[in-house]
Amino acid sequence: MPAAPQLVTVEGTVIRFSHRDLTGRYHLGPPGPYRAFEGGRALVARELTVW
């Protein structure tokens, strides 16, 4: 995990967050902690570079 003050570049796809759709792929656990993000924008990263 990067620590401040490192520069991070991320490439990916912006999606609408859906706990139901993502939990199987990313093993998110119970939906409670994710309720605030439901329907909001999320980034599915393909590439991460730490400088």
C-alpha distance matrix in Angstrom:
0.0 3.8 6.5 10.0 12.1 10.2 11.7 10.3 13.0 13.3 16.5 17.8 20.5 21.1 22.8 24.3 22.3 24.4 23.3 26.2 25.4 21.6 21.7 23.1 20.7 17.4 18.9 18.4 20.9 23.6 24.1 24.5 21.1 21.0 24.5 23.6 21.8 24.6 26.2 23.8 21.9 18.6 16.8 16.7 14.4 15.9 14.1 10.8 11.1 9.1 12.1
3.8 0.0 3.8 6.8 8.4 6.4 8.3 7.7 11.1 12.3 15.9 17.9 20.7 21.3 23.4 25.1 23.5 26.1 25.4 28.5 27.5 23.9 24.4 26.0 23.4 20.3 22.0 21.3 23.9 26.4 26.4 26.7 23.1 22.8 26.0 24.7 22.8 25.9 27.1 24.3 22.1 19.2 17.2 17.7 15.1 16.6 14.3 10.5 9.8 6.9 9.1
6.5 3.8 0.0 3.8 6.2 6.0 9.0 9.8 13.5 15.2 19.0 20.9 23.6 23.7 25.9 27.3 25.6 28.2 27.4 30.7 30.0 26.5 26.8 28.7 26.4 23.1 24.5 23.3 25.6 27.8 27.8 27.6 23.9 23.9 27.0 25.3 23.9 27.3 28.7 25.7 23.9 21.3 19.7 20.7 18.3 20.2 17.8 14.1 13.0 9.7 10.8
10.0 6.8 3.8 0.0 3.0 5.0 8.0 9.9 13.6 15.8 19.6 21.8 24.3 24.1 26.5 27.8 26.4 29.3 28.9 32.4 31.7 28.4 28.9 31.1 28.8 25.5 27.1 25.6 27.9 29.8 29.4 28.9 25.1 25.1 27.8 25.6 24.4 27.9 29.1 25.8 23.9 21.8 20.4 22.0 19.8 21.8 19.4 15.7 14.2 10.9 11.1
12.1 8.4 6.2 3.0 0.0 3.8 6.6 9.5 13.1 15.8 19.6 22.1 24.8 24.7 27.4 28.9 27.9 31.0 30.9 34.3 33.4 30.2 31.0 33.1 30.6 27.5 29.4 27.9 30.4 32.3 31.8 31.4 27.6 27.3 29.9 27.6 26.2 29.7 30.5 27.1 25.0 23.0 21.4 23.0 20.6 22.3 19.6 16.0 14.0 10.7 9.8
10.2 6.4 6.0 5.0 3.8 0.0 3.8 6.4 10.1 13.0 16.6 19.4 22.4 22.9 25.7 27.6 26.7 29.8 29.7 33.0 31.7 28.4 29.4 31.2 28.4 25.6 27.7 26.7 29.5 31.6 31.2 31.3 27.6 26.9 29.8 27.7 25.8 29.1 29.8 26.5 24.0 21.7 19.5 20.7 17.9 19.2 16.2 12.6 10.3 6.9 6.2
11.7 8.3 9.0 8.0 6.6 3.8 0.0 3.8 6.8 10.1 13.6 16.7 19.7 20.2 23.3 25.5 25.1 28.4 28.7 31.9 30.3 27.2 28.7 30.5 27.5 24.9 27.5 26.5 29.6 31.7 31.0 31.3 27.7 26.6 29.2 27.1 24.9 27.9 28.1 24.8 21.9 19.8 17.4 18.7 15.8 17.0 14.0 10.7 8.4 6.0 5.2
10.3 7.7 9.8 9.9 9.5 6.4 3.8 0.0 3.8 6.5 10.2 13.1 16.2 17.0 20.0 22.4 22.0 25.1 25.5 28.6 26.8 23.7 25.3 26.9 23.9 21.5 24.3 23.4 26.7 29.0 28.2 28.9 25.4 24.0 26.8 24.9 22.4 25.2 25.3 22.1 19.1 16.7 14.0 15.0 12.0 13.2 10.4 7.1 5.7 4.6 6.2
13.0 11.1 13.5 13.6 13.1 10.1 6.8 3.8 0.0 3.8 6.9 10.2 13.4 14.7 18.0 20.8 20.9 24.1 25.0 27.8 25.6 22.8 24.9 26.3 23.1 21.2 24.3 23.7 27.2 29.5 28.5 29.5 26.4 24.4 27.0 25.3 22.3 24.7 24.3 21.3 17.9 15.6 12.4 13.2 10.1 10.9 8.1 5.9 5.1 6.6 8.0
13.3 12.3 15.2 15.8 15.8 13.0 10.1 6.5 3.8 0.0 3.8 6.6 9.9 11.3 14.5 17.5 17.6 20.7 21.7 24.3 22.0 19.3 21.6 22.9 19.6 18.0 21.3 20.8 24.5 26.7 25.6 27.0 24.1 21.8 24.4 23.0 19.7 21.8 21.3 18.5 15.1 12.5 9.0 9.5 6.4 7.6 5.7 4.7 6.5 8.9 11.3
16.5 15.9 19.0 19.6 19.6 16.6 13.6 10.2 6.9 3.8 0.0 3.8 7.3 9.7 13.0 16.4 17.1 20.1 21.5 23.6 20.9 18.6 21.3 22.3 18.9 18.0 21.6 21.4 25.2 27.5 26.1 28.0 25.4 22.7 25.1 23.9 20.4 21.8 20.9 18.4 14.8 12.3 8.6 8.4 5.7 5.7 5.2 6.6 8.9 12.0 14.3
17.8 17.9 20.9 21.8 22.1 19.4 16.7 13.1 10.2 6.6 3.8 0.0 3.8 6.7 9.6 13.2 14.0 16.8 18.4 20.3 17.4 15.3 18.4 19.3 16.0 15.6 19.3 19.1 22.9 25.0 23.5 25.6 23.4 20.5 22.6 21.8 18.1 19.0 17.9 15.9 12.4 9.9 6.3 5.4 4.2 4.9 6.8 8.9 12.0 15.0 17.6
20.5 20.7 23.6 24.3 24.8 22.4 19.7 16.2 13.4 9.9 7.3 3.8 0.0 3.8 6.3 10.1 11.6 14.3 16.6 18.1 15.1 13.8 17.3 18.3 15.5 15.5 19.1 18.7 22.3 24.0 22.1 24.4 22.6 19.3 20.9 20.2 16.4 16.8 15.1 13.5 10.0 8.3 5.6 5.2 6.6 7.8 10.4 12.5 15.6 18.5 21.1
21.1 21.3 23.7 24.1 24.7 22.9 20.2 17.0 14.7 11.3 9.7 6.7 3.8 0.0 3.8 7.1 9.1 12.3 14.9 16.8 14.3 13.3 16.8 18.5 16.3 15.9 19.2 18.0 21.5 22.6 20.3 22.2 20.4 17.0 18.2 17.2 13.4 13.8 11.9 10.0 6.4 5.6 4.6 6.3 8.6 11.0 13.2 14.6 17.6 19.9 22.5
22.8 23.4 25.9 26.5 27.4 25.7 23.3 20.0 18.0 14.5 13.0 9.6 6.3 3.8 0.0 3.8 6.1 8.8 11.9 13.4 11.0 10.7 14.2 16.1 14.4 14.4 17.4 16.2 19.4 20.2 17.6 19.8 18.6 14.9 15.8 15.4 11.6 11.1 9.0 8.2 5.6 5.3 6.3 7.2 10.6 12.9 15.8 17.2 20.5 22.8 25.6
24.3 25.1 27.3 27.8 28.9 27.6 25.5 22.4 20.8 17.5 16.4 13.2 10.1 7.1 3.8 0.0 3.8 6.4 9.8 11.5 10.0 10.3 13.5 15.9 15.1 15.0 17.3 15.5 18.2 18.3 15.3 17.3 16.5 12.7 12.8 12.5 9.1 7.8 5.3 5.4 4.8 6.0 8.7 10.0 13.6 16.3 19.1 20.2 23.5 25.4 28.3
22.3 23.5 25.6 26.4 27.9 26.7 25.1 22.0 20.9 17.6 17.1 14.0 11.6 9.1 6.1 3.8 0.0 3.8 6.5 9.0 8.2 7.8 10.4 13.3 12.9 12.2 14.1 11.9 14.5 14.6 11.7 13.8 12.9 9.2 9.8 10.1 6.5 5.4 5.0 5.4 5.8 5.6 8.7 9.7 13.3 16.3 19.0 19.7 23.1 24.7 27.8
24.4 26.1 28.2 29.3 31.0 29.8 28.4 25.1 24.1 20.7 20.1 16.8 14.3 12.3 8.8 6.4 3.8 0.0 3.8 5.4 5.3 6.2 8.3 11.1 11.7 11.6 12.8 10.8 12.8 12.6 9.7 12.4 12.6 9.0 9.3 10.9 8.2 5.6 6.2 8.3 9.5 9.2 11.9 12.1 15.7 18.4 21.4 22.3 25.8 27.5 30.8
23.3 25.4 27.4 28.9 30.9 29.7 28.7 25.5 25.0 21.7 21.5 18.4 16.6 14.9 11.9 9.8 6.5 3.8 0.0 3.8 5.5 5.2 5.5 8.9 10.2 9.6 9.9 7.6 9.1 8.9 6.4 9.7 10.1 7.0 8.2 10.7 8.7 6.8 9.0 10.8 12.1 11.1 13.5 13.2 16.6 19.2 22.1 22.6 26.2 27.5 31.0
26.2 28.5 30.7 32.4 34.3 33.0 31.9 28.6 27.8 24.3 23.6 20.3 18.1 16.8 13.4 11.5 9.0 5.4 3.8 0.0 3.8 5.7 5.8 7.8 10.0 10.7 10.6 9.5 10.4 10.0 8.2 11.8 13.1 10.5 11.0 13.9 12.1 9.5 11.0 13.5 14.8 13.9 16.1 15.2 18.6 20.8 24.0 25.0 28.7 30.3 33.8
25.4 27.5 30.0 31.7 33.4 31.7 30.3 26.8 25.6 22.0 20.9 17.4 15.1 14.3 11.0 10.0 8.2 5.3 5.5 3.8 0.0 3.8 6.0 7.1 8.1 9.6 10.8 10.4 12.3 13.0 11.3 14.9 15.5 12.5 13.4 15.7 13.1 10.7 11.2 13.3 13.7 12.5 14.0 12.6 16.1 17.9 21.2 22.7 26.4 28.4 32.0
21.6 23.9 26.5 28.4 30.2 28.4 27.2 23.7 22.8 19.3 18.6 15.3 13.8 13.3 10.7 10.3 7.8 6.2 5.2 5.7 3.8 0.0 3.8 5.7 5.5 6.0 7.8 7.5 10.2 11.7 10.6 14.1 13.9 11.0 13.0 15.0 12.2 10.9 12.0 13.2 13.0 10.8 11.9 10.2 13.3 15.3 18.4 19.6 23.3 25.1 28.7
21.7 24.4 26.8 28.9 31.0 29.4 28.7 25.3 24.9 21.6 21.3 18.4 17.3 16.8 14.2 13.5 10.4 8.3 5.5 5.8 6.0 3.8 0.0 3.8 5.6 5.3 4.9 4.8 6.8 8.7 8.6 12.2 12.4 10.4 12.7 15.3 13.2 12.2 14.2 15.4 15.8 13.5 14.7 13.1 15.8 17.8 20.6 21.3 24.9 26.4 30.1
23.1 26.0 28.7 31.1 33.1 31.2 30.5 26.9 26.3 22.9 22.3 19.3 18.3 18.5 16.1 15.9 13.3 11.1 8.9 7.8 7.1 5.7 3.8 0.0 3.8 5.7 5.4 7.5 9.1 11.3 12.0 15.6 16.0 14.2 16.5 19.1 16.9 15.6 17.2 18.6 18.6 16.2 16.7 14.4 16.7 17.9 20.9 22.1 25.7 27.5 31.2
20.7 23.4 26.4 28.8 30.6 28.4 27.5 23.9 23.1 19.6 18.9 16.0 15.5 16.3 14.4 15.1 12.9 11.7 10.2 10.0 8.1 5.5 5.6 3.8 0.0 3.8 6.0 8.3 11.0 13.8 14.1 17.6 17.1 15.1 17.7 19.7 17.0 16.3 17.4 18.2 17.4 14.5 14.3 11.4 13.4 14.3 17.3 18.6 22.3 24.3 28.0
17.4 20.3 23.1 25.5 27.5 25.6 24.9 21.5 21.2 18.0 18.0 15.6 15.5 15.9 14.4 15.0 12.2 11.6 9.6 10.7 9.6 6.0 5.3 5.7 3.8 0.0 3.8 5.5 8.8 12.0 12.5 15.5 14.5 12.8 15.9 17.6 15.1 15.1 16.9 17.1 16.3 13.1 13.0 10.6 12.3 13.9 16.3 16.9 20.5 21.9 25.7
18.9 22.0 24.5 27.1 29.4 27.7 27.5 24.3 24.3 21.3 21.6 19.3 19.1 19.2 17.4 17.3 14.1 12.8 9.9 10.6 10.8 7.8 4.9 5.4 6.0 3.8 0.0 3.8 5.7 9.3 10.8 13.8 13.2 12.4 15.5 17.7 15.9 15.9 18.2 18.8 18.7 15.8 16.2 14.3 15.9 17.6 19.8 20.1 23.5 24.6 28.4
18.4 21.3 23.3 25.6 27.9 26.7 26.5 23.4 23.7 20.8 21.4 19.1 18.7 18.0 16.2 15.5 11.9 10.8 7.6 9.5 10.4 7.5 4.8 7.5 8.3 5.5 3.8 0.0 3.8 6.7 7.7 10.3 9.5 8.6 11.9 14.1 12.6 12.8 15.6 16.0 16.4 13.8 15.0 13.9 15.9 18.3 20.4 20.3 23.6 24.4 28.0
20.9 23.9 25.6 27.9 30.4 29.5 29.6 26.7 27.2 24.5 25.2 22.9 22.3 21.5 19.4 18.2 14.5 12.8 9.1 10.4 12.3 10.2 6.8 9.1 11.0 8.8 5.7 3.8 0.0 3.8 6.5 8.8 8.9 9.3 12.0 14.8 14.2 14.2 17.4 18.3 19.2 17.0 18.5 17.6 19.6 22.0 24.1 23.8 27.0 27.5 31.2
23.6 26.4 27.8 29.8 32.3 31.6 31.7 29.0 29.5 26.7 27.5 25.0 24.0 22.6 20.2 18.3 14.6 12.6 8.9 10.0 13.0 11.7 8.7 11.3 13.8 12.0 9.3 6.7 3.8 0.0 3.8 5.7 7.3 8.1 9.9 13.1 13.3 12.9 16.4 17.7 19.4 17.9 20.1 19.7 22.1 24.7 26.9 26.6 29.8 30.3 33.8
24.1 26.4 27.8 29.4 31.8 31.2 31.0 28.2 28.5 25.6 26.1 23.5 22.1 20.3 17.6 15.3 11.7 9.7 6.4 8.2 11.3 10.6 8.6 12.0 14.1 12.5 10.8 7.7 6.5 3.8 0.0 3.8 5.8 5.3 6.3 9.8 10.1 9.3 12.8 14.3 16.4 15.5 18.1 18.3 21.1 24.0 26.3 26.1 29.4 30.0 33.4
24.5 26.7 27.6 28.9 31.4 31.3 31.3 28.9 29.5 27.0 28.0 25.6 24.4 22.2 19.8 17.3 13.8 12.4 9.7 11.8 14.9 14.1 12.2 15.6 17.6 15.5 13.8 10.3 8.8 5.7 3.8 0.0 3.8 5.4 5.6 8.6 10.2 10.3 14.1 15.1 17.6 17.0 19.9 20.6 23.1 26.3 28.3 27.7 30.7 30.9 34.2
21.1 23.1 23.9 25.1 27.6 27.6 27.7 25.4 26.4 24.1 25.4 23.4 22.6 20.4 18.6 16.5 12.9 12.6 10.1 13.1 15.5 13.9 12.4 16.0 17.1 14.5 13.2 9.5 8.9 7.3 5.8 3.8 0.0 3.8 5.8 7.4 8.7 10.1 13.8 14.0 15.9 15.0 17.6 18.6 20.8 24.1 25.7 24.8 27.6 27.5 30.7
21.0 22.8 23.9 25.1 27.3 26.9 26.6 24.0 24.4 21.8 22.7 20.5 19.3 17.0 14.9 12.7 9.2 9.0 7.0 10.5 12.5 11.0 10.4 14.2 15.1 12.8 12.4 8.6 9.3 8.1 5.3 5.4 3.8 0.0 3.8 5.6 5.5 6.6 10.2 10.5 12.4 11.6 14.6 15.6 18.2 21.6 23.5 22.9 26.0 26.3 29.6
24.5 26.0 27.0 27.8 29.9 29.8 29.2 26.8 27.0 24.4 25.1 22.6 20.9 18.2 15.8 12.8 9.8 9.3 8.2 11.0 13.4 13.0 12.7 16.5 17.7 15.9 15.5 11.9 12.0 9.9 6.3 5.6 5.8 3.8 0.0 3.8 5.4 5.2 8.9 9.9 12.8 13.2 16.6 18.0 20.9 24.3 26.4 26.0 29.0 29.4 32.5
23.6 24.7 25.3 25.6 27.6 27.7 27.1 24.9 25.3 23.0 23.9 21.8 20.2 17.2 15.4 12.5 10.1 10.9 10.7 13.9 15.7 15.0 15.3 19.1 19.7 17.6 17.7 14.1 14.8 13.1 9.8 8.6 7.4 5.6 3.8 0.0 3.8 5.7 8.6 8.3 11.2 12.1 15.6 17.7 20.3 24.0 25.7 25.0 27.8 28.0 30.8
21.8 22.8 23.9 24.4 26.2 25.8 24.9 22.4 22.3 19.7 20.4 18.1 16.4 13.4 11.6 9.1 6.5 8.2 8.7 12.1 13.1 12.2 13.2 16.9 17.0 15.1 15.9 12.6 14.2 13.3 10.1 10.2 8.7 5.5 5.4 3.8 0.0 3.8 6.3 5.3 7.8 8.3 11.9 14.0 16.8 20.4 22.3 21.9 24.8 25.4 28.3
24.6 25.9 27.3 27.9 29.7 29.1 27.9 25.2 24.7 21.8 21.8 19.0 16.8 13.8 11.1 7.8 5.4 5.6 6.8 9.5 10.7 10.9 12.2 15.6 16.3 15.1 15.9 12.8 14.2 12.9 9.3 10.3 10.1 6.6 5.2 5.7 3.8 0.0 3.8 5.5 8.5 9.5 13.2 14.7 18.0 21.3 23.7 23.9 27.1 28.1 31.1
26.2 27.1 28.7 29.1 30.5 29.8 28.1 25.3 24.3 21.3 20.9 17.9 15.1 11.9 9.0 5.3 5.0 6.2 9.0 11.0 11.2 12.0 14.2 17.2 17.4 16.9 18.2 15.6 17.4 16.4 12.8 14.1 13.8 10.2 8.9 8.6 6.3 3.8 0.0 3.8 6.8 8.9 12.5 14.3 17.8 20.9 23.4 24.0 27.1 28.5 31.4
23.8 24.3 25.7 25.8 27.1 26.5 24.8 22.1 21.3 18.5 18.4 15.9 13.5 10.0 8.2 5.4 5.4 8.3 10.8 13.5 13.3 13.2 15.4 18.6 18.2 17.1 18.8 16.0 18.3 17.7 14.3 15.1 14.0 10.5 9.9 8.3 5.3 5.5 3.8 0.0 3.8 6.6 10.2 12.8 15.9 19.2 21.3 21.5 24.4 25.6 28.3
21.9 22.1 23.9 23.9 25.0 24.0 21.9 19.1 17.9 15.1 14.8 12.4 10.0 6.4 5.6 4.8 5.8 9.5 12.1 14.8 13.7 13.0 15.8 18.6 17.4 16.3 18.7 16.4 19.2 19.4 16.4 17.6 15.9 12.4 12.8 11.2 7.8 8.5 6.8 3.8 0.0 3.8 7.0 9.9 12.7 16.0 18.0 18.3 21.2 22.6 25.2
18.6 19.2 21.3 21.8 23.0 21.7 19.8 16.7 15.6 12.5 12.3 9.9 8.3 5.6 5.3 6.0 5.6 9.2 11.1 13.9 12.5 10.8 13.5 16.2 14.5 13.1 15.8 13.8 17.0 17.9 15.5 17.0 15.0 11.6 13.2 12.1 8.3 9.5 8.9 6.6 3.8 0.0 3.8 6.6 9.4 12.8 14.8 15.1 18.2 19.7 22.6
16.8 17.2 19.7 20.4 21.4 19.5 17.4 14.0 12.4 9.0 8.6 6.3 5.6 4.6 6.3 8.7 8.7 11.9 13.5 16.1 14.0 11.9 14.7 16.7 14.3 13.0 16.2 15.0 18.5 20.1 18.1 19.9 17.6 14.6 16.6 15.6 11.9 13.2 12.5 10.2 7.0 3.8 0.0 3.8 5.8 9.2 11.1 11.6 14.8 16.7 19.7
16.7 17.7 20.7 22.0 23.0 20.7 18.7 15.0 13.2 9.5 8.4 5.4 5.2 6.3 7.2 10.0 9.7 12.1 13.2 15.2 12.6 10.2 13.1 14.4 11.4 10.6 14.3 13.9 17.6 19.7 18.3 20.6 18.6 15.6 18.0 17.7 14.0 14.7 14.3 12.8 9.9 6.6 3.8 0.0 3.8 6.6 9.4 10.8 14.4 16.8 20.0
14.4 15.1 18.3 19.8 20.6 17.9 15.8 12.0 10.1 6.4 5.7 4.2 6.6 8.6 10.6 13.6 13.3 15.7 16.6 18.6 16.1 13.3 15.8 16.7 13.4 12.3 15.9 15.9 19.6 22.1 21.1 23.1 20.8 18.2 20.9 20.3 16.8 18.0 17.8 15.9 12.7 9.4 5.8 3.8 0.0 3.8 5.7 7.0 10.7 13.3 16.6
15.9 16.6 20.2 21.8 22.3 19.2 17.0 13.2 10.9 7.6 5.7 4.9 7.8 11.0 12.9 16.3 16.3 18.4 19.2 20.8 17.9 15.3 17.8 17.9 14.3 13.9 17.6 18.3 22.0 24.7 24.0 26.3 24.1 21.6 24.3 24.0 20.4 21.3 20.9 19.2 16.0 12.8 9.2 6.6 3.8 0.0 3.8 6.9 10.3 13.6 16.7
14.1 14.3 17.8 19.4 19.6 16.2 14.0 10.4 8.1 5.7 5.2 6.8 10.4 13.2 15.8 19.1 19.0 21.4 22.1 24.0 21.2 18.4 20.6 20.9 17.3 16.3 19.8 20.4 24.1 26.9 26.3 28.3 25.7 23.5 26.4 25.7 22.3 23.7 23.4 21.3 18.0 14.8 11.1 9.4 5.7 3.8 0.0 3.8 6.7 10.2 13.1
10.8 10.5 14.1 15.7 16.0 12.6 10.7 7.1 5.9 4.7 6.6 8.9 12.5 14.6 17.2 20.2 19.7 22.3 22.6 25.0 22.7 19.6 21.3 22.1 18.6 16.9 20.1 20.3 23.8 26.6 26.1 27.7 24.8 22.9 26.0 25.0 21.9 23.9 24.0 21.5 18.3 15.1 11.6 10.8 7.0 6.9 3.8 0.0 3.8 6.7 10.0
11.1 9.8 13.0 14.2 14.0 10.3 8.4 5.7 5.1 6.5 8.9 12.0 15.6 17.6 20.5 23.5 23.1 25.8 26.2 28.7 26.4 23.3 24.9 25.7 22.3 20.5 23.5 23.6 27.0 29.8 29.4 30.7 27.6 26.0 29.0 27.8 24.8 27.1 27.1 24.4 21.2 18.2 14.8 14.4 10.7 10.3 6.7 3.8 0.0 3.8 6.4
9.1 6.9 9.7 10.9 10.7 6.9 6.0 4.6 6.6 8.9 12.0 15.0 18.5 19.9 22.8 25.4 24.7 27.5 27.5 30.3 28.4 25.1 26.4 27.5 24.3 21.9 24.6 24.4 27.5 30.3 30.0 30.9 27.5 26.3 29.4 28.0 25.4 28.1 28.5 25.6 22.6 19.7 16.7 16.8 13.3 13.6 10.2 6.7 3.8 0.0 3.8
12.1 9.1 10.8 11.1 9.8 6.2 5.2 6.2 8.0 11.3 14.3 17.6 21.1 22.5 25.6 28.3 27.8 30.8 31.0 33.8 32.0 28.7 30.1 31.2 28.0 25.7 28.4 28.0 31.2 33.8 33.4 34.2 30.7 29.6 32.5 30.8 28.3 31.1 31.4 28.3 25.2 22.6 19.7 20.0 16.6 16.7 13.1 10.0 6.4 3.8 0.0
